[in-house]
Amino acid sequence: DPELAVDIQNGVGDNSTDIELELGNDGAMIGSSFEENENMKIQELTQQLLLERERSASLRKTIDLLFNHIEVHTQDLSKTVQYIADKVKEIESVGKKPQNL
């Protein structure tokens, strides 16, 4: 027996839906709605979006921690370089002073 397909359009105002009804080989009615499939896809995509937002937030935290670490390290290096520059100036000034014999 070939399958019998019937399209039913059910609509009231803005809430119209297309429902496809099929009679399978055993005579049982199989119902599927395009809107149900769309809603399922929307739910899947929404879930994926939420997961990607969480992943993005996690990566953002990691990047922020990394940049904070870099900033602290840069400040420490800057202080070290300044200390060395001050010591070099001090040594140079001692070398330029006339020595009392």
N, CA, C and O atoms as a GROMACS GRO file, in nm:
protein
  404
    1ASP      N    1   0.084  -0.119   0.000
    1ASP     CA    2   0.000   0.000   0.000
    1ASP      C    3   0.088   0.124   0.000
    1ASP      O    4   0.179   0.135   0.082
    2PRO      N    5   0.064   0.217  -0.089
    2PRO     CA    6   0.138   0.343  -0.086
    2PRO      C    7   0.090   0.429   0.031
    2PRO      O    8  -0.024   0.418   0.078
    3GLU      N    9   0.183   0.516   0.077
    3GLU     CA   10   0.146   0.605   0.187
    3GLU      C   11   0.052   0.711   0.136
    3GLU      O   12   0.065   0.760   0.024
    4LEU      N   13  -0.043   0.748   0.220
    4LEU     CA   14  -0.140   0.852   0.187
    4LEU      C   15  -0.100   0.975   0.265
    4LEU      O   16  -0.090   0.970   0.388
    5ALA      N   17  -0.076   1.085   0.197
    5ALA     CA   18  -0.036   1.208   0.263
    5ALA      C   19  -0.147   1.310   0.252
    5ALA      O   20  -0.208   1.326   0.146
    6VAL      N   21  -0.172   1.378   0.363
    6VAL     CA   22  -0.276   1.481   0.366
    6VAL      C   23  -0.215   1.603   0.432
    6VAL      O   24  -0.157   1.593   0.540
    7ASP      N   25  -0.227   1.719   0.368
    7ASP     CA   26  -0.181   1.844   0.428
    7ASP      C   27  -0.301   1.914   0.489
    7ASP      O   28  -0.405   1.931   0.425
    8ILE      N   29  -0.286   1.954   0.612
    8ILE     CA   30  -0.392   2.029   0.680
    8ILE      C   31  -0.333   2.162   0.720
    8ILE      O   32  -0.228   2.168   0.784
    9GLN      N   33  -0.400   2.268   0.682
    9GLN     CA   34  -0.356   2.400   0.724
    9GLN      C   35  -0.449   2.446   0.834
    9GLN      O   36  -0.570   2.456   0.816
   10ASN      N   37  -0.389   2.473   0.949
   10ASN     CA   38  -0.466   2.510   1.066
   10ASN      C   39  -0.420   2.649   1.105
   10ASN      O   40  -0.304   2.667   1.142
   11GLY      N   41  -0.507   2.747   1.098
   11GLY     CA   42  -0.461   2.880   1.129
   11GLY      C   43  -0.566   2.967   1.193
   11GLY      O   44  -0.683   2.967   1.154
   12VAL      N   45  -0.521   3.040   1.293
   12VAL     CA   46  -0.605   3.141   1.355
   12VAL      C   47  -0.514   3.260   1.377
   12VAL      O   48  -0.420   3.253   1.456
   13GLY      N   49  -0.542   3.369   1.310
   13GLY     CA   50  -0.460   3.490   1.327
   13GLY      C   51  -0.316   3.464   1.288
   13GLY      O   52  -0.288   3.407   1.183
   14ASP      N   53  -0.224   3.507   1.376
   14ASP     CA   54  -0.081   3.492   1.350
   14ASP      C   55  -0.029   3.354   1.386
   14ASP      O   56   0.087   3.323   1.358
   15ASN      N   57  -0.110   3.271   1.448
   15ASN     CA   58  -0.064   3.141   1.496
   15ASN      C   59  -0.097   3.029   1.399
   15ASN      O   60  -0.145   2.923   1.441
   16SER      N   61  -0.074   3.050   1.272
   16SER     CA   62  -0.105   2.945   1.175
   16SER      C   63   0.009   2.845   1.168
   16SER      O   64   0.126   2.882   1.179
   17THR      N   65  -0.026   2.719   1.152
   17THR     CA   66   0.074   2.614   1.139
   17THR      C   67   0.036   2.522   1.025
   17THR      O   68  -0.082   2.502   0.996
   18ASP      N   69   0.136   2.467   0.962
   18ASP     CA   70   0.114   2.364   0.860
   18ASP      C   71   0.144   2.230   0.925
   18ASP      O   72   0.252   2.210   0.979
   19ILE      N   73   0.049   2.140   0.918
   19ILE     CA   74   0.067   2.008   0.976
   19ILE      C   75   0.054   1.906   0.864
   19ILE      O   76  -0.043   1.908   0.789
   20GLU      N   77   0.152   1.820   0.854
   20GLU     CA   78   0.146   1.714   0.753
   20GLU      C   79   0.107   1.585   0.824
   20GLU      O   80   0.170   1.545   0.922
   21LEU      N   81   0.004   1.521   0.774
   21LEU     CA   82  -0.038   1.393   0.829
   21LEU      C   83  -0.017   1.287   0.723
   21LEU      O   84  -0.056   1.305   0.607
   22GLU      N   85   0.043   1.179   0.761
   22GLU     CA   86   0.066   1.070   0.667
   22GLU      C   87   0.010   0.942   0.726
   22GLU      O   88   0.017   0.919   0.847
   23LEU      N   89  -0.044   0.862   0.641
   23LEU     CA   90  -0.085   0.728   0.681
   23LEU      C   91   0.023   0.633   0.635
   23LEU      O   92   0.051   0.621   0.516
   24GLY      N   93   0.082   0.565   0.730
   24GLY     CA   94   0.187   0.471   0.696
   24GLY      C   95   0.129   0.344   0.637
   24GLY      O   96   0.007   0.332   0.622
   25ASN      N   97   0.215   0.252   0.602
   25ASN     CA   98   0.173   0.125   0.541
   25ASN      C   99   0.077   0.048   0.630
   25ASN      O  100  -0.008  -0.026   0.582
   26ASP      N  101   0.093   0.065   0.764
   26ASP     CA  102   0.006  -0.008   0.855
   26ASP      C  103  -0.123   0.067   0.886
   26ASP      O  104  -0.203   0.022   0.967
   27GLY      N  105  -0.143   0.182   0.823
   27GLY     CA  106  -0.265   0.259   0.843
   27GLY      C  107  -0.258   0.353   0.961
   27GLY      O  108  -0.354   0.426   0.987
   28ALA      N  109  -0.146   0.352   1.036
   28ALA     CA  110  -0.132   0.443   1.150
   28ALA      C  111  -0.103   0.583   1.099
   28ALA      O  112  -0.034   0.601   0.999
   29MET      N  113  -0.156   0.682   1.170
   29MET     CA  114  -0.136   0.821   1.128
   29MET      C  115  -0.007   0.873   1.190
   29MET      O  116   0.014   0.863   1.311
   30ILE      N  117   0.077   0.929   1.106
   30ILE     CA  118   0.204   0.987   1.151
   30ILE      C  119   0.190   1.138   1.136
   30ILE      O  120   0.162   1.187   1.027
   31GLY      N  121   0.209   1.212   1.244
   31GLY     CA  122   0.197   1.358   1.239
   31GLY      C  123   0.331   1.424   1.260
   31GLY      O  124   0.405   1.388   1.352
   32SER      N  125   0.361   1.520   1.178
   32SER     CA  126   0.483   1.598   1.198
   32SER      C  127   0.452   1.742   1.166
   32SER      O  128   0.379   1.770   1.071
   33SER      N  129   0.506   1.830   1.242
   33SER     CA  130   0.480   1.971   1.223
   33SER      C  131   0.610   2.043   1.191
   33SER      O  132   0.711   2.024   1.258
   34PHE      N  133   0.606   2.123   1.089
   34PHE     CA  134   0.723   2.202   1.051
   34PHE      C  135   0.763   2.292   1.167
   34PHE      O  136   0.881   2.313   1.194
   35GLU      N  137   0.662   2.346   1.236
   35GLU     CA  138   0.690   2.435   1.348
   35GLU      C  139   0.758   2.362   1.463
   35GLU      O  140   0.846   2.418   1.528
   36GLU      N  141   0.718   2.237   1.488
   36GLU     CA  142   0.783   2.159   1.593
   36GLU      C  143   0.930   2.140   1.560
   36GLU      O  144   1.016   2.152   1.648
   37ASN      N  145   0.960   2.110   1.435
   37ASN     CA  146   1.099   2.094   1.392
   37ASN      C  147   1.176   2.224   1.407
   37ASN      O  148   1.291   2.224   1.449
   38GLU      N  149   1.111   2.336   1.372
   38GLU     CA  150   1.176   2.466   1.387
   38GLU      C  151   1.204   2.495   1.534
   38GLU      O  152   1.313   2.540   1.569
   39ASN      N  153   1.105   2.468   1.620
   39ASN     CA  154   1.124   2.493   1.763
   39ASN      C  155   1.237   2.408   1.820
   39ASN      O  156   1.315   2.455   1.902
   40MET      N  157   1.245   2.283   1.776
   40MET     CA  158   1.352   2.196   1.822
   40MET      C  159   1.487   2.250   1.777
   40MET      O  160   1.583   2.251   1.855
   41LYS      N  161   1.495   2.295   1.653
   41LYS     CA  162   1.620   2.351   1.601
   41LYS      C  163   1.657   2.479   1.676
   41LYS      O  164   1.774   2.502   1.708
   42ILE      N  165   1.557   2.562   1.706
   42ILE     CA  166   1.582   2.685   1.782
   42ILE      C  167   1.635   2.650   1.920
   42ILE      O  168   1.728   2.715   1.969
   43GLN      N  169   1.577   2.550   1.984
   43GLN     CA  170   1.624   2.508   2.117
   43GLN      C  171   1.768   2.458   2.110
   43GLN      O  172   1.850   2.490   2.196
   44GLU      N  173   1.799   2.379   2.008
   44GLU     CA  174   1.936   2.329   1.991
   44GLU      C  175   2.033   2.443   1.971
   44GLU      O  176   2.140   2.447   2.032
   45LEU      N  177   1.996   2.537   1.884
   45LEU     CA  178   2.084   2.651   1.856
   45LEU      C  179   2.099   2.741   1.978
   45LEU      O  180   2.207   2.795   2.004
   46THR      N  181   1.990   2.757   2.054
   46THR     CA  182   1.996   2.837   2.176
   46THR      C  183   2.090   2.772   2.276
   46THR      O  184   2.169   2.841   2.341
   47GLN      N  185   2.082   2.641   2.289
   47GLN     CA  186   2.172   2.568   2.379
   47GLN      C  187   2.317   2.584   2.334
   47GLN      O  188   2.406   2.606   2.416
   48GLN      N  189   2.341   2.572   2.204
   48GLN     CA  190   2.477   2.591   2.152
   48GLN      C  191   2.526   2.733   2.179
   48GLN      O  192   2.642   2.753   2.214
   49LEU      N  193   2.437   2.830   2.162
   49LEU     CA  194   2.473   2.969   2.188
   49LEU      C  195   2.511   2.990   2.334
   49LEU      O  196   2.610   3.056   2.364
   50LEU      N  197   2.433   2.933   2.425
   50LEU     CA  198   2.464   2.945   2.567
   50LEU      C  199   2.598   2.881   2.600
   50LEU      O  200   2.677   2.937   2.676
   51LEU      N  201   2.625   2.765   2.542
   51LEU     CA  202   2.754   2.699   2.565
   51LEU      C  203   2.869   2.783   2.511
   51LEU      O  204   2.973   2.794   2.576
   52GLU      N  205   2.851   2.842   2.394
   52GLU     CA  206   2.956   2.926   2.336
   52GLU      C  207   2.976   3.054   2.417
   52GLU      O  208   3.089   3.102   2.430
   53ARG      N  209   2.867   3.108   2.472
   53ARG     CA  210   2.882   3.226   2.559
   53ARG      C  211   2.960   3.192   2.685
   53ARG      O  212   3.045   3.269   2.728
   54GLU      N  213   2.930   3.074   2.744
   54GLU     CA  214   3.005   3.030   2.861
   54GLU      C  215   3.152   3.009   2.826
   54GLU      O  216   3.241   3.048   2.902
   55ARG      N  217   3.176   2.948   2.712
   55ARG     CA  218   3.314   2.925   2.667
   55ARG      C  219   3.385   3.058   2.645
   55ARG      O  220   3.501   3.075   2.682
   56SER      N  221   3.315   3.152   2.584
   56SER     CA  222   3.372   3.284   2.558
   56SER      C  223   3.405   3.355   2.690
   56SER      O  224   3.511   3.416   2.703
   57ALA      N  225   3.314   3.346   2.787
   57ALA     CA  226   3.338   3.409   2.917
   57ALA      C  227   3.459   3.346   2.986
   57ALA      O  228   3.540   3.416   3.047
   58SER      N  229   3.470   3.215   2.976
   58SER     CA  230   3.584   3.145   3.036
   58SER      C  231   3.715   3.188   2.969
   58SER      O  232   3.814   3.214   3.037
   59LEU      N  233   3.714   3.195   2.837
   59LEU     CA  234   3.833   3.240   2.765
   59LEU      C  235   3.867   3.385   2.799
   59LEU      O  236   3.984   3.420   2.811
   60ARG      N  237   3.765   3.468   2.814
   60ARG     CA  238   3.786   3.609   2.849
   60ARG      C  239   3.854   3.619   2.985
   60ARG      O  240   3.945   3.700   3.003
   61LYS      N  241   3.809   3.537   3.082
   61LYS     CA  242   3.871   3.538   3.215
   61LYS      C  243   4.018   3.497   3.205
   61LYS      O  244   4.105   3.557   3.268
   62THR      N  245   4.045   3.394   3.126
   62THR     CA  246   4.183   3.348   3.109
   62THR      C  247   4.269   3.457   3.046
   62THR      O  248   4.381   3.481   3.090
   63ILE      N  249   4.216   3.523   2.945
   63ILE     CA  250   4.290   3.631   2.879
   63ILE      C  251   4.313   3.747   2.976
   63ILE      O  252   4.423   3.803   2.980
   64ASP      N  253   4.211   3.782   3.055
   64ASP     CA  254   4.226   3.890   3.153
   64ASP      C  255   4.334   3.856   3.256
   64ASP      O  256   4.416   3.941   3.290
   65LEU      N  257   4.333   3.731   3.305
   65LEU     CA  258   4.436   3.689   3.400
   65LEU      C  259   4.575   3.696   3.337
   65LEU      O  260   4.671   3.740   3.401
   66LEU      N  261   4.585   3.654   3.213
   66LEU     CA  262   4.712   3.657   3.143
   66LEU      C  263   4.763   3.801   3.128
   66LEU      O  264   4.880   3.828   3.155
   67PHE      N  265   4.675   3.891   3.086
   67PHE     CA  266   4.716   4.030   3.070
   67PHE      C  267   4.751   4.095   3.204
   67PHE      O  268   4.844   4.175   3.211
   68ASN      N  269   4.679   4.060   3.310
   68ASN     CA  270   4.714   4.112   3.442
   68ASN      C  271   4.852   4.062   3.484
   68ASN      O  272   4.932   4.138   3.539
   69HIS      N  273   4.879   3.935   3.458
   69HIS     CA  274   5.010   3.879   3.490
   69HIS      C  275   5.120   3.950   3.411
   69HIS      O  276   5.226   3.983   3.465
   70ILE      N  277   5.095   3.974   3.284
   70ILE     CA  278   5.191   4.045   3.200
   70ILE      C  279   5.214   4.186   3.252
   70ILE      O  280   5.328   4.233   3.255
   71GLU      N  281   5.108   4.254   3.293
   71GLU     CA  282   5.120   4.391   3.344
   71GLU      C  283   5.205   4.394   3.472
   71GLU      O  284   5.292   4.480   3.486
   72VAL      N  285   5.178   4.301   3.564
   72VAL     CA  286   5.256   4.295   3.688
   72VAL      C  287   5.403   4.266   3.656
   72VAL      O  288   5.492   4.328   3.713
   73HIS      N  289   5.427   4.172   3.568
   73HIS     CA  290   5.565   4.138   3.530
   73HIS      C  291   5.634   4.257   3.464
   73HIS      O  292   5.752   4.283   3.491
   74THR      N  293   5.563   4.329   3.380
   74THR     CA  294   5.618   4.448   3.314
   74THR      C  295   5.655   4.554   3.417
   74THR      O  296   5.760   4.618   3.407
   75GLN      N  297   5.569   4.574   3.516
   75GLN     CA  298   5.599   4.672   3.621
   75GLN      C  299   5.722   4.631   3.701
   75GLN      O  300   5.807   4.714   3.734
   76ASP      N  301   5.733   4.501   3.732
   76ASP     CA  302   5.851   4.452   3.804
   76ASP      C  303   5.978   4.474   3.721
   76ASP      O  304   6.080   4.516   3.774
   77LEU      N  305   5.971   4.443   3.592
   77LEU     CA  306   6.086   4.466   3.505
   77LEU      C  307   6.123   4.614   3.498
   77LEU      O  308   6.240   4.649   3.500
   78SER      N  309   6.022   4.698   3.492
   78SER     CA  310   6.046   4.843   3.486
   78SER      C  311   6.116   4.891   3.613
   78SER      O  312   6.208   4.973   3.607
   79LYS      N  313   6.073   4.840   3.728
   79LYS     CA  314   6.137   4.878   3.855
   79LYS      C  315   6.281   4.829   3.859
   79LYS      O  316   6.370   4.899   3.906
   80THR      N  317   6.304   4.708   3.808
   80THR     CA  318   6.440   4.652   3.806
   80THR      C  319   6.530   4.734   3.715
   80THR      O  320   6.644   4.765   3.751
   81VAL      N  321   6.481   4.769   3.598
   81VAL     CA  322   6.559   4.851   3.504
   81VAL      C  323   6.588   4.988   3.566
   81VAL      O  324   6.699   5.039   3.552
   82GLN      N  325   6.489   5.047   3.633
   82GLN     CA  326   6.510   5.178   3.696
   82GLN      C  327   6.615   5.167   3.806
   82GLN      O  328   6.700   5.255   3.820
   83TYR      N  329   6.610   5.061   3.886
   83TYR     CA  330   6.708   5.039   3.992
   83TYR      C  331   6.849   5.028   3.934
   83TYR      O  332   6.943   5.088   3.984
   84ILE      N  333   6.861   4.950   3.826
   84ILE     CA  334   6.992   4.934   3.761
   84ILE      C  335   7.041   5.068   3.705
   84ILE      O  336   7.158   5.102   3.720
   85ALA      N  337   6.952   5.144   3.642
   85ALA     CA  338   6.990   5.274   3.586
   85ALA      C  339   7.036   5.368   3.698
   85ALA      O  340   7.135   5.440   3.681
   86ASP      N  341   6.966   5.367   3.811
   86ASP     CA  342   7.007   5.452   3.924
   86ASP      C  343   7.144   5.410   3.978
   86ASP      O  344   7.226   5.496   4.010
   87LYS      N  345   7.170   5.280   3.987
   87LYS     CA  346   7.300   5.231   4.036
   87LYS      C  347   7.412   5.269   3.940
   87LYS      O  348   7.522   5.305   3.984
   88VAL      N  349   7.385   5.259   3.809
   88VAL     CA  350   7.486   5.297   3.711
   88VAL      C  351   7.519   5.446   3.725
   88VAL      O  352   7.636   5.483   3.723
   89LYS      N  353   7.417   5.530   3.741
   89LYS     CA  354   7.440   5.674   3.759
   89LYS      C  355   7.521   5.699   3.886
   89LYS      O  356   7.611   5.783   3.889
   90GLU      N  357   7.487   5.626   3.992
   90GLU     CA  358   7.558   5.641   4.119
   90GLU      C  359   7.706   5.602   4.103
   90GLU      O  360   7.795   5.672   4.152
   91ILE      N  361   7.731   5.493   4.035
   91ILE     CA  362   7.869   5.448   4.012
   91ILE      C  363   7.943   5.549   3.925
   91ILE      O  364   8.060   5.579   3.951
   92GLU      N  365   7.876   5.600   3.822
   92GLU     CA  366   7.940   5.700   3.735
   92GLU      C  367   7.972   5.827   3.812
   92GLU      O  368   8.078   5.886   3.793
   93SER      N  369   7.881   5.869   3.899
   93SER     CA  370   7.905   5.993   3.974
   93SER      C  371   8.019   5.974   4.074
   93SER      O  372   8.095   6.068   4.099
   94VAL      N  373   8.032   5.856   4.132
   94VAL     CA  374   8.143   5.828   4.223
   94VAL      C  375   8.274   5.831   4.145
   94VAL      O  376   8.375   5.880   4.196
   95GLY      N  377   8.274   5.780   4.024
   95GLY     CA  378   8.395   5.776   3.943
   95GLY      C  379   8.436   5.914   3.895
   95GLY      O  380   8.554   5.935   3.867
   96LYS      N  381   8.345   6.008   3.885
   96LYS     CA  382   8.377   6.142   3.837
   96LYS      C  383   8.419   6.238   3.949
   96LYS      O  384   8.478   6.342   3.922
   97LYS      N  385   8.390   6.202   4.073
   97LYS     CA  386   8.428   6.288   4.185
   97LYS      C  387   8.580   6.288   4.200
   97LYS      O  388   8.645   6.184   4.191
   98PRO      N  389   8.633   6.405   4.222
   98PRO     CA  390   8.778   6.408   4.248
   98PRO      C  391   8.806   6.340   4.383
   98PRO      O  392   8.738   6.364   4.482
   99GLN      N  393   8.907   6.258   4.382
   99GLN     CA  394   8.939   6.187   4.504
   99GLN      C  395   9.040   6.268   4.586
   99GLN      O  396   9.137   6.321   4.533
  100ASN      N  397   9.013   6.275   4.711
  100ASN     CA  398   9.103   6.346   4.803
  100ASN      C  399   9.217   6.253   4.842
  100ASN      O  400   9.195   6.145   4.898
  101LEU      N  401   9.336   6.296   4.811
  101LEU     CA  402   9.452   6.217   4.848
  101LEU      C  403   9.513   6.270   4.971
  101LEU      O  404   9.613   6.216   5.018
   0.00000   0.00000   0.00000
